[in-house]
Amino acid sequence: MTTLQSVPALGTHPASGSLPSRAETREQLSKAAYDLLVIGGGILGISTAWHAAQSGLRVALVDAGDFAGATSSASSKLLHGGLRYLQTGAVKLVAENHFERRAVSRQVAPHLTNPLTFYLPVYKGGPHGAAKLGAGVFAYSALSAFGDGVGHVISPAKAQRDVPELRTDGLKAVAVYGDDQMNDARMALMTVRAAVDAGAVVLNHAAVTGLRFTRGRVTGADLEDRTDGTDFGVDARLVLNATGPWVDHLRRMEDAGAAPSIRLSKGAHLVLKRTRPWKAALATPIDKYRITFALPWEDMLLLGTTDEEYEGDPADVAVNEKDIAQILDEAAFSVKDQQLSRDLITYSFAGLRVLPGGPGGPGDTSKAKRETVVTEGRGGMLSVAGGKWTTFRHIGRTVMNKLAALPGRPLADDMEPISRLPKKLPLPGIANPNAVAHRLLNDGAAPGPRMAADTARHLATHYGSLAFDIARLANENPALAERVHPDAPEIWAQVAYARDREWAETADDVLRRRTTLTIRGLATDEIRAGVESMLGDRS
């Protein structure tokens, strides 16, 4: 592993390849008048900023923490049609979700997604029979135009060959269907980059301290740069509140008497080391509505999720002992005990689903629809809440249509109609990840040591063609080609790249969201100190 002494002197990108400094970005935000200020750097805000910038609006995006620093990096990492929605007869919703899933995984970001086969085990005494689930996965695949194959039923023996830790006691059959998987933090970050490429100005770690008003209308925000305490402000013709679990907090800045508009549902997950390779995921019915997942992800196993109402401070959401016990107990329906040892847990995380309707809303949160709602406040600020990762592009388009239709049409004359924008504009780095990995491994013209196969594959599936920029850094400086930790594929060049090209300000920005070191349980004190040292070396 690279020694700490070598990290601070690793240097930076040439100035032409680096992002503006925070001071330069603050000055740009303070001096310009924006059409749209998006507050909230989760995927809803990011997607809206991307689409708004594409449409020709002058856009600013700020977040009190890191981009995708809360709920948007605490999902189940899936792009999916929503098999459980067939239970409620929401056929149109499932078809729409599939359309968006296919668009992202095939045209928009094939370099950041991968197809994943799901096995849905049918146990004796379970909530659903084999015939019902077989028909369900067939209908599910039909709604996806059979783009992932035909949903069908296989024998327990065949399923166990692909999932060696599958519990076979009482297993009658296994239904099969296809969806897609991603690294949510990387997908969000690439969408930020797309927004900036389209003209948006962005700044993370910038907290709103108050809203600006002109004749009773919200026309901007006062902010504090949390990295150094600098105060600044942004003026905008329209402000969009996309703060997720904090949406009502910002609404009360606009109108102290604003009634609660959302309720929150906590979803906890566990990450474990795998005892053996898995070639498919498990989606196990717990009851009529809930499914628990066991997902091979980033060479690990991801278990979850919980779904219960949360009434505390969103900043305090965390996985507790009750969550751990519930996730392991539910996983044990279909996963063997040796894979569920607590000693294998490397990380846990929890996020908050934003459900429209306010506290005490109707029904169990697990049955609530993940719909997106856009509302306008007394001061003209728009607030967007709800939605799901799979439809992040659709949410951006929905908000843009709302902007175009506002009374008085304040922005409509300055924006290109969303219907005229490219339907499936790709995210930066789009490339075939297999081809990228092959090039990284076999580019004989590149100087320096040969890249390891797992590193090449990791770079290809997290950066696409942008991986070549990281490879060049490693080739130019051998210290940057070394692994951050011997048990992870990441190299130090990724830390330098995160600092100079991906808005990383803190060790957690790098270790939790721009790399996989934290989720692997490898963010040691020594590595954290090395990352912090490199982040401080911006000369």
C-alpha positions in Angstrom: 0.0 0.0 0.0 1.2 3.5 -0.7 2.9 5.0 2.3 1.4 8.2 3.8 4.6 10.0 3.2 4.3 9.7 -0.5 0.7 10.9 -0.8 1.0 14.7 -0.2 3.6 15.1 -3.0 1.5 13.4 -5.6 0.6 16.6 -7.4 -2.5 17.6 -9.4 -3.9 17.8 -12.8 -2.6 20.5 -15.1 -4.7 23.7 -14.4 -6.5 23.4 -17.7 -8.0 20.0 -16.6 -9.1 21.0 -13.2 -12.4 22.5 -11.9 -12.6 26.1 -10.9 -11.7 26.7 -7.3 -14.5 27.1 -4.7 -13.7 30.8 -4.4 -14.0 31.2 -8.2 -17.3 29.2 -8.2 -18.7 31.3 -5.2 -17.8 34.5 -7.1 -19.6 33.2 -10.2 -22.7 32.3 -8.2 -22.7 35.6 -6.4 -22.3 37.9 -9.5 -24.6 36.2 -12.0 -28.4 36.3 -12.1 -29.7 32.8 -12.7 -32.9 31.7 -14.2 -33.1 28.7 -11.8 -31.5 27.9 -8.5 -31.8 24.3 -7.5 -31.3 23.7 -3.8 -30.5 20.0 -3.2 -27.9 17.9 -4.9 -29.7 14.5 -4.7 -30.7 12.9 -7.9 -34.0 14.8 -8.3 -32.2 18.2 -8.1 -29.3 17.0 -10.2 -31.6 15.6 -12.9 -33.6 18.9 -13.0 -30.5 21.0 -13.2 -29.2 18.8 -16.1 -32.5 19.1 -18.0 -32.8 22.8 -17.3 -29.3 23.5 -18.5 -30.0 21.5 -21.6 -33.1 23.6 -22.3 -31.0 26.8 -22.3 -31.7 28.2 -18.8 -28.9 29.6 -16.6 -28.8 27.1 -13.8 -27.2 27.0 -10.3 -27.2 23.9 -8.1 -26.1 23.9 -4.4 -26.2 21.3 -1.7 -25.5 21.6 2.0 -23.5 18.3 1.9 -22.0 16.3 -0.9 -23.8 15.5 -4.2 -25.9 12.4 -3.5 -24.6 12.6 0.0 -27.8 11.4 1.7 -30.7 9.3 0.3 -29.5 9.2 -3.3 -26.4 7.2 -2.3 -28.4 5.0 0.1 -30.6 3.1 -2.3 -30.8 -0.6 -3.2 -28.7 0.3 -6.3 -31.3 -1.0 -8.7 -32.9 0.3 -11.9 -36.1 -1.7 -12.0 -39.6 -1.8 -13.2 -41.1 -2.5 -9.8 -42.3 -6.1 -9.7 -44.3 -5.5 -6.6 -46.4 -2.8 -8.3 -48.1 -5.6 -10.4 -49.7 -6.6 -7.1 -51.8 -3.4 -7.1 -52.5 -3.6 -10.8 -50.2 -0.7 -11.7 -49.5 -2.1 -15.1 -48.9 1.3 -16.8 -46.5 2.3 -14.1 -44.4 -0.8 -14.5 -44.3 -0.3 -18.2 -43.2 3.3 -17.8 -40.5 2.2 -15.3 -39.2 -0.4 -17.7 -39.0 2.2 -20.5 -36.8 4.4 -18.3 -34.8 1.5 -17.0 -34.0 0.3 -20.6 -33.2 3.9 -21.7 -30.7 4.4 -18.9 -29.1 1.0 -19.1 -28.8 0.8 -22.9 -28.5 4.4 -24.3 -27.9 6.9 -21.5 -25.4 5.1 -19.2 -24.6 1.6 -20.3 -21.1 2.2 -18.8 -22.6 2.7 -15.4 -25.1 -0.1 -15.3 -25.1 -3.9 -15.6 -27.9 -6.4 -16.2 -28.8 -8.6 -13.3 -30.8 -11.8 -13.3 -33.2 -12.1 -10.3 -34.3 -15.4 -8.7 -37.6 -15.2 -6.9 -37.7 -18.4 -4.7 -41.1 -20.0 -3.9 -41.1 -21.8 -0.6 -43.7 -24.1 0.9 -46.0 -22.0 3.0 -44.8 -18.8 1.4 -47.1 -15.8 0.5 -47.2 -16.7 -3.2 -47.5 -19.9 -5.2 -45.2 -21.0 -8.1 -48.0 -20.6 -10.7 -48.8 -17.1 -9.6 -45.1 -15.9 -9.5 -44.4 -17.6 -12.8 -47.3 -15.7 -14.4 -46.1 -12.6 -12.6 -42.6 -12.7 -13.9 -43.8 -13.5 -17.4 -46.1 -10.4 -17.3 -43.2 -8.4 -15.9 -40.9 -9.4 -18.8 -43.7 -8.8 -21.3 -44.1 -5.2 -20.0 -40.4 -4.8 -20.8 -41.0 -6.1 -24.3 -39.0 -9.2 -23.4 -35.8 -7.2 -23.6 -34.3 -9.2 -20.7 -35.6 -12.5 -21.8 -38.9 -14.2 -21.0 -39.8 -14.5 -17.3 -40.0 -18.2 -16.4 -39.7 -20.8 -13.6 -36.6 -23.0 -13.0 -35.8 -25.9 -10.7 -34.2 -25.3 -7.3 -31.1 -27.3 -8.4 -30.5 -25.0 -11.3 -30.9 -21.9 -9.2 -28.5 -23.2 -6.5 -25.8 -23.6 -9.2 -25.9 -19.8 -9.7 -26.6 -18.9 -6.1 -24.6 -21.4 -4.0 -25.9 -19.9 -0.7 -29.5 -20.4 -1.7 -31.5 -22.1 1.0 -33.2 -25.2 -0.5 -35.2 -26.5 2.5 -38.9 -26.3 1.4 -37.9 -24.7 -1.9 -40.5 -25.6 -4.5 -39.5 -23.6 -7.5 -37.7 -20.4 -8.5 -39.1 -17.7 -10.8 -36.7 -15.8 -13.0 -36.7 -12.2 -14.3 -34.3 -9.5 -15.3 -33.6 -5.9 -14.1 -30.5 -3.7 -13.9 -28.0 -2.6 -11.2 -25.8 0.5 -10.7 -23.6 2.3 -8.3 -26.0 5.1 -7.3 -23.3 7.6 -6.1 -21.3 7.2 -9.3 -24.5 7.6 -11.5 -25.4 10.8 -9.6 -21.9 12.2 -10.0 -21.9 11.6 -13.7 -25.2 13.3 -14.0 -23.7 16.3 -12.1 -21.0 16.3 -14.7 -23.5 16.2 -17.5 -25.3 19.2 -16.0 -22.0 21.2 -15.8 -21.2 20.2 -19.4 -24.6 21.7 -20.3 -23.7 24.9 -18.6 -24.9 24.6 -15.0 -22.8 26.0 -12.1 -22.6 23.7 -9.1 -21.3 23.8 -5.6 -21.5 21.2 -2.8 -21.0 21.7 0.9 -22.9 25.0 0.6 -25.7 25.3 3.1 -28.7 27.6 2.7 -28.9 30.0 5.7 -31.9 31.9 4.4 -34.1 32.7 1.3 -34.0 36.0 -0.5 -37.3 37.7 -1.3 -38.3 40.4 -3.7 -41.9 41.8 -3.2 -42.9 38.6 -1.4 -41.4 36.3 -4.0 -38.5 33.9 -3.4 -35.7 35.2 -5.6 -32.6 33.4 -4.4 -30.8 32.2 -1.3 -28.1 33.2 1.2 -25.5 30.4 1.7 -22.5 29.4 3.8 -19.6 27.5 2.4 -19.2 24.8 5.0 -15.6 24.2 4.0 -14.4 27.6 5.2 -17.4 29.5 6.6 -17.6 32.0 3.8 -21.0 33.6 3.3 -22.3 34.3 -0.2 -25.6 34.4 -2.0 -27.3 33.5 -5.3 -30.0 35.5 -7.1 -32.5 33.6 -9.3 -35.8 34.2 -11.0 -37.0 30.9 -9.7 -35.9 28.6 -6.8 -36.5 24.9 -6.8 -36.5 23.1 -3.4 -35.2 19.6 -4.1 -33.9 18.9 -0.6 -35.5 15.5 -0.2 -36.1 14.7 3.5 -35.5 18.4 4.3 -38.1 19.7 1.8 -40.4 20.9 4.6 -37.6 22.6 6.4 -36.9 24.8 3.4 -40.7 25.3 2.8 -40.9 26.8 6.3 -38.1 29.3 5.4 -40.5 30.4 2.7 -43.6 30.3 4.8 -43.3 29.7 8.6 -46.9 28.4 8.6 -46.4 25.8 5.8 -48.1 22.5 6.7 -46.0 19.3 6.6 -46.2 17.9 3.0 -44.3 14.6 3.3 -43.7 11.6 5.5 -40.5 9.6 5.6 -39.8 5.9 5.4 -36.5 4.5 6.5 -34.7 2.0 4.3 -31.7 0.2 5.9 -29.2 -2.0 4.1 -26.2 -4.2 5.0 -23.1 -4.9 3.0 -21.3 -8.3 3.6 -18.4 -10.1 2.2 -19.5 -13.0 0.0 -18.5 -16.5 1.0 -18.8 -17.7 -2.7 -19.5 -16.1 -6.1 -23.1 -15.3 -7.0 -24.3 -15.2 -10.6 -27.8 -13.9 -9.8 -29.7 -11.9 -7.2 -32.4 -13.1 -4.8 -35.7 -11.3 -4.4 -37.6 -13.1 -1.7 -41.3 -12.4 -0.8 -41.7 -11.6 2.9 -45.4 -11.0 2.7 -48.0 -10.0 0.1 -46.3 -6.6 -0.6 -42.7 -6.7 0.7 -39.7 -8.3 -0.9 -36.2 -8.6 0.6 -33.2 -8.5 -1.7 -29.9 -10.3 -1.6 -27.8 -8.6 -4.4 -24.3 -9.3 -5.6 -22.9 -5.8 -5.8 -19.3 -4.5 -6.1 -17.9 -8.0 -5.4 -19.9 -7.9 -2.1 -23.4 -8.9 -1.0 -26.1 -6.2 -0.4 -29.0 -7.1 1.8 -32.2 -5.1 2.5 -34.3 -3.3 2.8 -36.4 -2.2 5.7 -39.5 0.1 5.2 -40.8 1.8 8.3 -42.0 5.3 9.1 -39.3 7.7 10.3 -40.1 10.8 12.4 -36.7 11.9 13.6 -34.2 14.4 12.2 -33.2 13.3 8.7 -29.5 14.0 9.6 -29.6 11.4 12.3 -30.9 8.5 10.2 -28.7 5.4 10.8 -28.8 1.6 11.0 -29.6 0.3 14.4 -29.6 -3.1 16.0 -33.3 -3.6 15.2 -32.6 -3.0 11.5 -29.6 -5.4 11.4 -31.6 -8.1 13.1 -34.6 -7.6 10.8 -32.5 -7.6 7.6 -30.6 -10.8 8.6 -33.8 -12.5 9.8 -35.6 -11.8 6.5 -32.6 -12.8 4.4 -32.5 -16.1 6.3 -35.7 -17.1 4.5 -33.6 -17.8 1.4 -29.9 -17.4 2.3 -27.9 -20.0 4.2 -26.6 -19.2 7.7 -22.9 -19.1 6.8 -23.4 -16.2 4.4 -25.3 -14.2 7.1 -22.6 -14.2 9.8 -22.3 -10.8 11.5 -18.6 -11.2 11.1 -19.0 -10.7 7.3 -20.7 -7.3 7.6 -18.4 -4.6 6.3 -20.8 -1.6 6.2 -24.4 -0.6 6.8 -26.3 2.4 5.6 -29.8 3.9 5.8 -31.7 6.3 3.6 -35.1 8.0 3.8 -37.8 7.6 1.1 -39.8 10.8 0.7 -43.5 9.9 0.5 -46.0 12.7 -0.3 -48.8 13.3 2.1 -47.4 14.5 5.4 -47.2 12.6 8.7 -50.0 10.2 9.5 -50.7 9.6 5.8 -52.9 6.7 4.8 -51.6 3.2 4.9 -48.4 1.3 5.5 -45.3 3.0 4.0 -44.4 -0.2 2.2 -47.6 0.0 0.2 -47.2 3.7 -0.7 -46.5 4.7 -4.3 -43.2 6.3 -5.0 -44.8 9.2 -6.9 -43.2 12.6 -7.6 -45.2 15.7 -6.5 -44.3 19.3 -7.5 -45.9 22.1 -5.5 -45.7 25.9 -5.5 -45.4 27.8 -2.2 -46.7 31.1 -1.1 -43.5 32.8 -2.2 -43.4 31.1 -5.6 -40.7 28.6 -4.7 -41.3 25.2 -6.3 -40.8 22.1 -4.1 -40.3 18.6 -5.6 -40.6 15.5 -3.5 -40.9 11.7 -4.0 -39.9 9.6 -6.9 -37.4 6.8 -7.4 -34.0 6.3 -8.9 -35.2 4.4 -12.0 -37.2 7.4 -13.2 -34.7 10.1 -12.5 -34.7 11.4 -16.1 -38.5 11.4 -16.2 -38.6 13.4 -12.9 -36.3 16.0 -14.5 -38.6 16.3 -17.5 -41.7 16.5 -15.3 -40.2 19.4 -13.3 -39.3 21.2 -16.6 -42.8 20.8 -17.9 -44.0 22.4 -14.6 -41.7 25.3 -15.1 -42.9 25.9 -18.6 -46.5 25.9 -17.5 -46.2 28.3 -14.5 -48.7 31.2 -14.4 -47.3 34.1 -16.3 -44.9 31.7 -18.0 -41.8 33.4 -16.4 -39.3 31.0 -17.9 -41.1 29.5 -20.9 -39.9 32.1 -23.4 -36.2 31.5 -22.4 -36.2 27.7 -22.5 -36.3 25.2 -25.2 -39.4 23.0 -24.8 -38.5 19.7 -23.2 -40.1 17.9 -26.2 -37.4 19.3 -28.4 -34.5 18.1 -26.3 -32.6 14.8 -27.1 -34.7 12.0 -25.8 -31.8 9.8 -24.6 -28.8 12.1 -24.2 -26.0 9.9 -22.8 -24.0 10.7 -19.7 -20.3 11.5 -19.9 -18.0 8.6 -20.5 -20.4 6.5 -22.4 -18.6 3.5 -23.9 -18.7 -0.2 -23.9 -17.1 -1.1 -20.5 -15.7 -4.3 -21.8 -13.9 -2.5 -24.6 -12.6 0.1 -22.1 -11.3 -2.6 -19.8 -9.7 -4.3 -22.7 -7.9 -1.1 -23.8 -6.8 -0.4 -20.3 -5.2 -3.8 -20.0 -3.7 -4.0 -23.5 -2.7 -0.5 -24.5 0.9 -1.3 -25.3 1.7 2.4 -26.0 1.1 3.4 -22.4 4.2 3.7 -20.2 4.3 2.5 -16.7 3.3 -0.8 -15.0 0.6 -3.0 -16.4 -2.8 -2.3 -14.8 -4.4 -5.1 -12.8 -7.4 -6.8 -14.3 -9.7 -5.9 -11.4 -8.7 -2.3 -11.5 -9.2 -2.1 -15.2 -12.7 -3.5 -14.8 -13.5 -1.3 -11.9 -12.4 1.9 -13.8 -14.3 0.8 -16.9 -17.6 0.3 -15.1 -17.4 3.4 -12.9 -16.0 6.0 -15.3 -16.5 4.6 -18.8 -14.2 6.2 -21.3 -13.2 8.8 -18.6 -11.1 5.9 -17.2 -8.4 6.8 -19.7 -7.9 10.1 -17.9 -7.2 8.2 -14.7 -4.9 5.8 -16.5 -2.9 8.7 -17.9 -2.5 10.1 -14.4 -1.3 6.7 -13.2 1.1 6.4 -16.1 2.6 9.8 -15.5 3.1 9.2 -11.8 3.8 5.6 -10.6 2.7 6.4 -7.1 -0.7 7.1 -8.4 -0.9 3.7 -10.0 -0.6 2.0 -6.6 -3.7 0.5 -4.9 -5.2 2.6 -2.1 -5.8 -0.7 -0.2 -4.5 -4.1 -1.3 -8.0 -5.7 -1.0 -9.7 -3.1 -3.3 -9.4 -2.3 -7.0 -9.1 1.5 -6.5 -5.8 3.3 -7.2 -4.6 6.6 -5.9 -5.1 8.2 -9.3 -8.8 8.1 -8.5 -8.4 10.1 -5.4 -6.5 12.8 -7.3 -9.2 12.7 -10.0 -12.0 13.0 -7.4 -10.3 16.0 -6.0 -9.6 17.8 -9.3 -12.5 16.7 -11.5 -15.3 15.4 -9.2 -15.8 18.1 -6.5 -14.5 15.9 -3.6 -13.8 18.0 -0.5 -13.8 15.5 2.3 -12.4 12.0 2.9 -16.0 10.7 3.0 -16.7 12.3 -0.4 -13.9 10.1 -1.7 -14.1 7.0 0.4 -17.9 6.6 0.5 -19.2 8.0 -2.8 -16.4 8.3 -5.4 -14.9 5.0 -4.5 -16.1 1.8 -2.8 -13.5 1.7 0.0 -15.9 2.5 2.8 -18.5 0.0 1.8 -15.8 -2.7 1.6 -14.9 -1.9 5.2 -11.4 -0.7 4.1 -11.5 3.0 5.0 -8.8 2.6 7.7 -7.4 5.6 9.7 -4.2 5.3 7.7 -6.1 5.5 4.3 -8.3 8.3 5.6 -5.3 10.3 6.6 -3.7 9.7 3.2 -6.9 10.8 1.3 -7.2 13.9 3.5 -3.5 14.8 2.8 -4.1 14.5 -0.9 -7.3 16.5 -0.8 -5.3 19.3 1.0 -2.7 19.3 -1.8 -4.5 21.4 -4.4 -1.5 23.5 -5.5 
